[in-house]
Amino acid sequence: MKEDCIFCKIINGDIPSFTIYEDERFKVILDRFPTSPGHALILSKCHHVDIFDMPDEIAVGIYPLAKRMAELLKAATGADGINIIQNNGEASGQAVFHFHLHLIPRKHGDRIKLNQTSAQDTTLEELSEMFRIIKAYEKKM
């Protein structure tokens, strides 16, 4: 864990989050500033700056989990598709230097432009409702 890392603080429980899934290697949370409803992040539990800093034995588990979470989010949000995005380095748009993979539900005509910082501040009530919906779908899958 890195003391000044916001994602390490979330993983450690110092900052509350809406956790969709958790195991020994990863934690999946709803993004506090979502690009779309249901936007989630897969966080590595060990502090790795990016994919290049991550050991293969951890990296190998990312896409099976991403596929499972993408299926859940697509069903729960009624999305037409899902963007799976992972930025590595400042030049790629990485803003938090702790490995994380974005799962962004998309709908036809949503007019979302990716790789732009979202200024949308979602309320905790909105996040709570999306969390409830996703967890309800998880039980069906």
C-alpha positions as a Markdown table, in Angstrom:
| # | Residue | x | y | z |
|---|---|---|---|---|
| 1 | Met | 0.0 | 0.0 | 0.0 |
| 2 | Lys | 1.1 | 3.5 | -0.8 |
| 3 | Glu | 0.1 | 6.1 | 1.8 |
| 4 | Asp | -0.8 | 9.0 | -0.6 |
| 5 | Cys | -2.6 | 6.8 | -3.1 |
| 6 | Ile | -6.4 | 7.3 | -3.2 |
| 7 | Phe | -7.0 | 3.8 | -4.5 |
| 8 | Cys | -4.9 | 2.2 | -1.8 |
| 9 | Lys | -7.0 | 4.2 | 0.7 |
| 10 | Ile | -10.2 | 2.8 | -0.9 |
| 11 | Ile | -8.8 | -0.8 | -0.8 |
| 12 | Asn | -7.7 | -0.3 | 2.8 |
| 13 | Gly | -11.2 | 0.9 | 3.8 |
| 14 | Asp | -10.0 | 4.4 | 4.7 |
| 15 | Ile | -12.3 | 5.9 | 2.0 |
| 16 | Pro | -15.7 | 4.3 | 1.6 |
| 17 | Ser | -16.7 | 2.8 | -1.8 |
| 18 | Phe | -19.5 | 0.9 | -3.4 |
| 19 | Thr | -17.8 | -2.5 | -3.9 |
| 20 | Ile | -19.3 | -4.7 | -6.5 |
| 21 | Tyr | -16.8 | -7.5 | -6.2 |
| 22 | Glu | -13.7 | -8.4 | -4.2 |
| 23 | Asp | -11.2 | -11.2 | -4.0 |
| 24 | Glu | -7.6 | -11.6 | -2.8 |
| 25 | Arg | -6.2 | -9.7 | -5.9 |
| 26 | Phe | -8.8 | -7.2 | -7.0 |
| 27 | Lys | -11.6 | -4.9 | -5.8 |
| 28 | Val | -14.3 | -3.7 | -8.2 |
| 29 | Ile | -16.0 | -0.4 | -7.3 |
| 30 | Leu | -18.3 | 2.1 | -8.8 |
| 31 | Asp | -16.4 | 5.1 | -10.1 |
| 32 | Arg | -17.1 | 8.2 | -8.0 |
| 33 | Phe | -17.1 | 10.4 | -11.1 |
| 34 | Pro | -18.7 | 8.1 | -13.7 |
| 35 | Thr | -18.7 | 8.6 | -17.4 |
| 36 | Ser | -22.0 | 6.8 | -17.5 |
| 37 | Pro | -24.3 | 5.1 | -15.0 |
| 38 | Gly | -22.6 | 1.9 | -13.8 |
| 39 | His | -19.1 | 3.0 | -14.7 |
| 40 | Ala | -16.9 | 0.7 | -12.6 |
| 41 | Leu | -13.2 | 0.3 | -11.9 |
| 42 | Ile | -11.2 | -2.9 | -11.3 |
| 43 | Leu | -8.4 | -2.0 | -8.9 |
| 44 | Ser | -5.4 | -4.2 | -8.1 |
| 45 | Lys | -5.2 | -4.7 | -4.4 |
| 46 | Cys | -1.4 | -4.4 | -4.4 |
| 47 | His | -0.1 | -1.0 | -5.5 |
| 48 | His | 1.1 | -1.3 | -9.1 |
| 49 | Val | 1.5 | 1.9 | -11.0 |
| 50 | Asp | 0.2 | 0.5 | -14.3 |
| 51 | Ile | 0.2 | -2.7 | -16.3 |
| 52 | Phe | 3.9 | -2.6 | -16.8 |
| 53 | Asp | 4.5 | -2.6 | -13.1 |
| 54 | Met | 2.2 | -5.5 | -12.5 |
| 55 | Pro | 3.5 | -9.1 | -12.1 |
| 56 | Asp | 2.2 | -11.6 | -14.7 |
| 57 | Glu | 0.6 | -13.8 | -12.0 |
| 58 | Ile | -1.7 | -10.9 | -11.1 |
| 59 | Ala | -2.2 | -9.5 | -14.6 |
| 60 | Val | -3.4 | -12.9 | -15.9 |
| 61 | Gly | -6.6 | -12.5 | -13.7 |
| 62 | Ile | -7.7 | -9.1 | -15.1 |
| 63 | Tyr | -9.6 | -10.0 | -18.3 |
| 64 | Pro | -11.5 | -13.0 | -17.0 |
| 65 | Leu | -12.7 | -10.7 | -14.2 |
| 66 | Ala | -13.3 | -7.9 | -16.6 |
| 67 | Lys | -15.4 | -10.2 | -18.8 |
| 68 | Arg | -17.5 | -11.3 | -15.8 |
| 69 | Met | -18.0 | -7.7 | -14.5 |
| 70 | Ala | -18.8 | -6.4 | -18.0 |
| 71 | Glu | -21.5 | -9.0 | -18.4 |
| 72 | Leu | -23.0 | -8.0 | -15.1 |
| 73 | Leu | -22.8 | -4.3 | -15.8 |
| 74 | Lys | -24.3 | -4.7 | -19.3 |
| 75 | Ala | -27.3 | -6.6 | -17.9 |
| 76 | Ala | -27.8 | -4.4 | -14.9 |
| 77 | Thr | -27.6 | -1.1 | -16.9 |
| 78 | Gly | -29.3 | -2.2 | -20.1 |
| 79 | Ala | -26.2 | -1.1 | -22.0 |
| 80 | Asp | -25.8 | -1.8 | -25.7 |
| 81 | Gly | -22.0 | -2.2 | -25.2 |
| 82 | Ile | -19.1 | -1.8 | -22.7 |
| 83 | Asn | -15.9 | 0.1 | -23.1 |
| 84 | Ile | -13.0 | -1.6 | -21.3 |
| 85 | Ile | -10.2 | 0.9 | -20.9 |
| 86 | Gln | -6.9 | 0.9 | -19.1 |
| 87 | Asn | -4.5 | 3.8 | -19.4 |
| 88 | Asn | -0.8 | 3.4 | -18.7 |
| 89 | Gly | 1.2 | 6.6 | -18.1 |
| 90 | Glu | 0.4 | 10.3 | -18.1 |
| 91 | Ala | 0.6 | 10.5 | -21.9 |
| 92 | Ser | -2.2 | 7.9 | -22.2 |
| 93 | Gly | -4.5 | 9.9 | -19.9 |
| 94 | Gln | -3.7 | 8.0 | -16.7 |
| 95 | Ala | -4.6 | 10.3 | -13.8 |
| 96 | Val | -4.4 | 8.0 | -10.8 |
| 97 | Phe | -1.1 | 6.1 | -10.8 |
| 98 | His | -2.4 | 2.8 | -9.3 |
| 99 | Phe | -3.5 | 0.1 | -11.8 |
| 100 | His | -7.2 | 0.3 | -12.6 |
| 101 | Leu | -9.3 | -0.9 | -15.5 |
| 102 | His | -12.4 | 1.1 | -16.5 |
| 103 | Leu | -15.7 | -0.7 | -17.4 |
| 104 | Ile | -18.0 | 1.9 | -19.0 |
| 105 | Pro | -21.5 | 0.9 | -20.0 |
| 106 | Arg | -22.5 | 2.5 | -23.3 |
| 107 | Lys | -25.8 | 3.1 | -25.0 |
| 108 | His | -26.4 | 4.0 | -28.6 |
| 109 | Gly | -26.4 | 7.8 | -29.0 |
| 110 | Asp | -25.0 | 8.5 | -25.5 |
| 111 | Arg | -22.6 | 11.1 | -27.0 |
| 112 | Ile | -19.9 | 10.1 | -24.5 |
| 113 | Lys | -16.4 | 11.2 | -25.5 |
| 114 | Leu | -13.7 | 9.0 | -23.9 |
| 115 | Asn | -10.4 | 10.1 | -22.5 |
| 116 | Gln | -11.8 | 13.3 | -21.2 |
| 117 | Thr | -12.1 | 14.0 | -17.5 |
| 118 | Ser | -15.6 | 13.8 | -16.2 |
| 119 | Ala | -16.8 | 16.9 | -14.3 |
| 120 | Gln | -20.0 | 15.1 | -13.4 |
| 121 | Asp | -20.3 | 14.8 | -9.6 |
| 122 | Thr | -22.7 | 11.9 | -9.0 |
| 123 | Thr | -24.5 | 12.0 | -5.7 |
| 124 | Leu | -24.1 | 9.2 | -3.1 |
| 125 | Glu | -27.8 | 8.5 | -3.6 |
| 126 | Glu | -27.3 | 7.9 | -7.3 |
| 127 | Leu | -24.3 | 5.7 | -6.7 |
| 128 | Ser | -26.3 | 3.8 | -4.0 |
| 129 | Glu | -29.1 | 3.2 | -6.4 |
| 130 | Met | -26.8 | 2.0 | -9.2 |
| 131 | Phe | -25.1 | -0.3 | -6.6 |
| 132 | Arg | -28.5 | -1.7 | -5.6 |
| 133 | Ile | -29.4 | -2.4 | -9.3 |
| 134 | Ile | -26.0 | -4.1 | -10.0 |
| 135 | Lys | -26.2 | -6.2 | -6.9 |
| 136 | Ala | -29.7 | -7.3 | -7.8 |
| 137 | Tyr | -28.6 | -8.5 | -11.2 |
| 138 | Glu | -25.5 | -10.2 | -9.8 |
| 139 | Lys | -27.9 | -12.5 | -7.8 |
| 140 | Lys | -29.6 | -13.5 | -11.1 |
| 141 | Met | -26.3 | -14.4 | -12.9 |
